[in-house]
Amino acid sequence: MTEALVQFVRDRLDEDYEAARLTLGINVMARVRRGESAPRWVASPEGDAGIWDTDGTPRVKFAWARERDHIVRHDPVRVLREIAAKRLMLDEALASRHHISSDQYETCPRATEADGLDATQLAALTRLNEEQRHESGREPTCWDSCGRDARVHRTLELLALPYVDHPNYMQAVLAGQA
């Protein structure tokens, strides 16, 4: 279900991280991990279409002006920050909880002990869900009540969207809809 989409997003972020890490090299990554500033990629100080580190190391000898501007804008240090932000968004979405109320009829049918239900509340909710299954003939869902699952799923879809051209994209998205 959602686990496949979560894993897909985590795998793509890991791949992006590895590519940026390799581009920066071991010395710069050590500086980044220590929280020190790392050299940013900038247009060549010589006025040509090259790309240099702010510490004076040439990176790319030639690029068309538009390509240069794009590469400079998306230098590896920025990519690492973007990956960190996306990982935080993913973790925050997954840590969100289902709605719990003192009234069991207002509590999300998908709430669990992890959301803060005690054993008595969980037993009452389980009985209520069974009654609703019997009356309606269908499983009570979060989508119909607090919407936590829908919000998490939408966040996952949006985080996966940049990877639409990846061969496993559709499989992950479809698995997330199951």
C-alpha positions in Angstrom: 0.0 0.0 0.0 1.6 3.3 1.1 4.8 1.5 2.1 5.7 1.0 -1.6 5.4 4.7 -2.3 7.3 5.6 0.8 10.1 3.3 -0.2 10.1 4.6 -3.7 10.5 8.2 -2.5 13.2 7.2 0.0 15.1 5.3 -2.6 15.0 8.3 -5.1 16.1 10.7 -2.4 19.0 8.4 -1.5 20.0 8.2 -5.1 19.9 12.0 -5.4 22.0 12.3 -2.2 24.6 9.9 -3.4 24.9 11.7 -6.8 25.4 15.1 -5.0 27.8 13.6 -2.5 29.9 12.1 -5.2 29.9 15.4 -7.1 31.1 17.3 -4.0 33.8 14.8 -3.0 34.9 13.6 0.4 36.6 16.8 1.6 33.6 19.0 1.0 31.1 16.4 2.3 33.2 16.3 5.6 32.8 20.1 5.8 29.0 19.9 5.1 28.6 17.2 7.8 30.4 19.4 10.3 28.1 22.2 9.5 30.8 24.3 7.9 30.1 26.3 4.8 30.9 24.5 1.6 31.9 26.2 -1.6 29.0 27.0 -3.9 29.1 26.7 -7.6 29.3 30.1 -9.4 29.8 31.5 -12.9 33.4 31.6 -13.9 35.2 34.8 -12.6 37.0 34.9 -16.0 33.7 35.9 -17.6 33.5 32.8 -19.8 30.8 30.1 -19.5 32.7 28.1 -17.0 31.6 27.1 -13.5 33.8 27.4 -10.5 33.6 26.7 -6.8 33.5 29.8 -4.6 36.9 28.6 -3.3 38.4 29.0 -6.8 38.3 25.4 -8.0 37.1 25.0 -11.7 34.2 22.6 -12.0 33.0 22.8 -15.6 35.2 24.4 -18.3 32.4 25.2 -20.7 28.6 25.3 -20.7 26.1 27.4 -22.6 25.0 30.4 -20.6 21.5 29.0 -19.8 23.0 25.6 -18.9 25.6 27.3 -16.7 22.9 29.3 -14.9 20.9 26.2 -14.3 23.9 24.2 -13.1 24.9 27.0 -10.7 21.4 27.3 -9.4 21.2 23.6 -8.6 24.7 23.0 -7.2 25.3 19.9 -5.1 25.1 21.8 -1.8 21.7 23.1 -2.6 20.6 19.7 -3.7 21.7 18.3 -0.4 19.6 20.9 1.5 16.6 20.1 -0.7 16.9 16.4 0.0 17.1 17.1 3.7 13.9 19.2 3.5 12.1 16.5 1.5 13.1 13.9 4.0 11.7 16.1 6.8 8.5 16.6 4.9 8.2 12.8 4.4 8.9 12.1 8.1 6.5 14.7 9.3 3.7 13.4 7.0 4.3 9.8 8.2 4.3 11.0 11.9 0.9 12.7 11.6 -1.8 11.0 13.7 -5.4 10.1 13.2 -8.0 12.2 15.0 -9.0 11.0 18.4 -12.0 12.4 20.3 -13.5 11.7 23.7 -16.6 10.8 21.6 -15.8 7.4 19.9 -18.2 8.4 17.1 -15.9 11.3 16.2 -12.7 9.3 16.5 -11.2 8.2 13.2 -11.9 4.5 12.6 -8.3 4.0 11.7 -6.9 5.3 15.0 -4.6 3.0 16.9 -2.6 2.9 20.1 0.2 4.7 18.1 -2.2 7.6 17.7 -2.8 7.8 21.5 -5.8 5.4 22.1 -5.7 3.4 25.3 -6.8 -0.2 25.4 -10.4 0.7 26.5 -10.8 3.3 23.7 -9.3 0.9 21.1 -11.8 -1.9 22.2 -14.7 0.6 21.9 -13.5 1.8 18.5 -13.1 -1.8 17.3 -16.7 -2.6 18.3 -18.0 0.6 16.6 -16.1 -0.2 13.4 -17.5 -3.8 13.4 -21.1 -2.3 13.8 -20.5 0.1 10.9 -19.1 -2.7 8.7 -22.2 -4.8 9.5 -24.6 -1.9 8.8 -22.9 -0.4 5.6 -21.3 -3.5 4.2 -18.0 -1.7 3.9 -14.8 -1.0 5.9 -14.9 2.3 7.7 -12.0 4.4 6.4 -9.9 7.4 7.5 -10.7 9.0 4.1 -14.3 9.4 5.3 -13.4 11.0 8.6 -10.2 12.7 9.7 -8.5 12.5 6.3 -5.0 11.7 7.7 -4.5 8.9 5.2 -5.5 11.1 2.3 -3.1 13.9 3.4 -0.2 11.4 3.8 -0.9 9.8 0.4 -1.1 13.2 -1.3 2.2 14.3 0.2 3.8 11.0 -1.0 2.4 11.5 -4.5 3.8 15.0 -4.6 7.2 13.9 -3.4 7.3 11.1 -6.0 6.2 13.4 -8.9 9.6 14.6 -9.9 10.6 11.0 -10.6 7.7 10.4 -13.0 10.2 9.2 -15.6 11.7 6.5 -13.3 10.8 3.0 -14.4 9.3 2.1 -11.0 7.2 5.2 -10.7 3.9 3.9 -11.9 4.2 0.7 -10.0 4.9 2.6 -6.7 2.1 5.1 -7.3 -0.4 2.3 -8.1 0.7 0.3 -5.1 0.1 3.4 -3.0 -3.5 3.5 -4.2 -4.3 -0.1 -3.2 
